[in-house]
Structures are given as structure tokens and as C-alpha cells.
Amino acid sequence: MLSALISSDGVGLQCHFALKYGIPNFTSIASNIKRFVALGLEVHITEFDFALENSGQLQQQGQVYQNLLNACITTPGCKSFQTWGFTDKYTWLGTSELPLPFDVSYQPKPAFEGMVKALQG
């Protein structure tokens, strides 16, 4: 796009991850953010969720939320971090996937706590 002189101010990363496919490589994600920033683009994480296979994996999910938000916070040029919804009650994946920071009763999960930890530094 840049070589064709097509103007763009930024890029959004859709981050729909699932534990059954493994833990994301946060170093690699941060490196990709840096590559886009080096091109003069802002980076926004626009659609983040992390699906689980069962509720016994909630602590792992919390760590993933914390690590991805931390990768954004600590990488200059990453300007936004958005989850793809906030409650498991209304998720495009189905409530059994448990992908979001609040459960079906709107109670915070370890994913929420992980984001708070990342924001607190």
C-alpha cells in the first residue's frame, strides 16, 4: 500500500485466539506492532478474545489477557486495546467458549484481573 502511495494512518489487529491452538507468542506480536509503527502506522488491537475449552483454564486466560495488554502498553505506537465484547453471556463464539473478561452473570474473571494488573504496571 505504501509503495502504491495509498494513504493509511493505522492498522487494526483482530486477535481471536483459543487455548486449543496454544498460547500466543507475545514477543512476536510486539515485534509485529513495532514493524507497523516503523512504517508510520498506529496500531490498534481491535477484537480480542481468548476462547477456552473449560472453566479450569481461567487462570491461563487471565495471564494471556495480561500479557497481550502489556505487549500493547509497552510497545510505542499501540494506541488501543479492545475486547470483542465484555461478557461471556453475549459472545459470537458461544457462552461455552468463555472468551471474555466477565462471565455470564457479569462477574469479573481472571481475564479482567489480568488487564487490571497490566494497567497497574
Summary of the structure (lengths in Angstrom):
residues: 121
radius of gyration: 15.1
end to end distance: 35.9
largest distance: 49.4
contacts: 356
relative contact order: 0.19
helix: 43%
strand: 23%
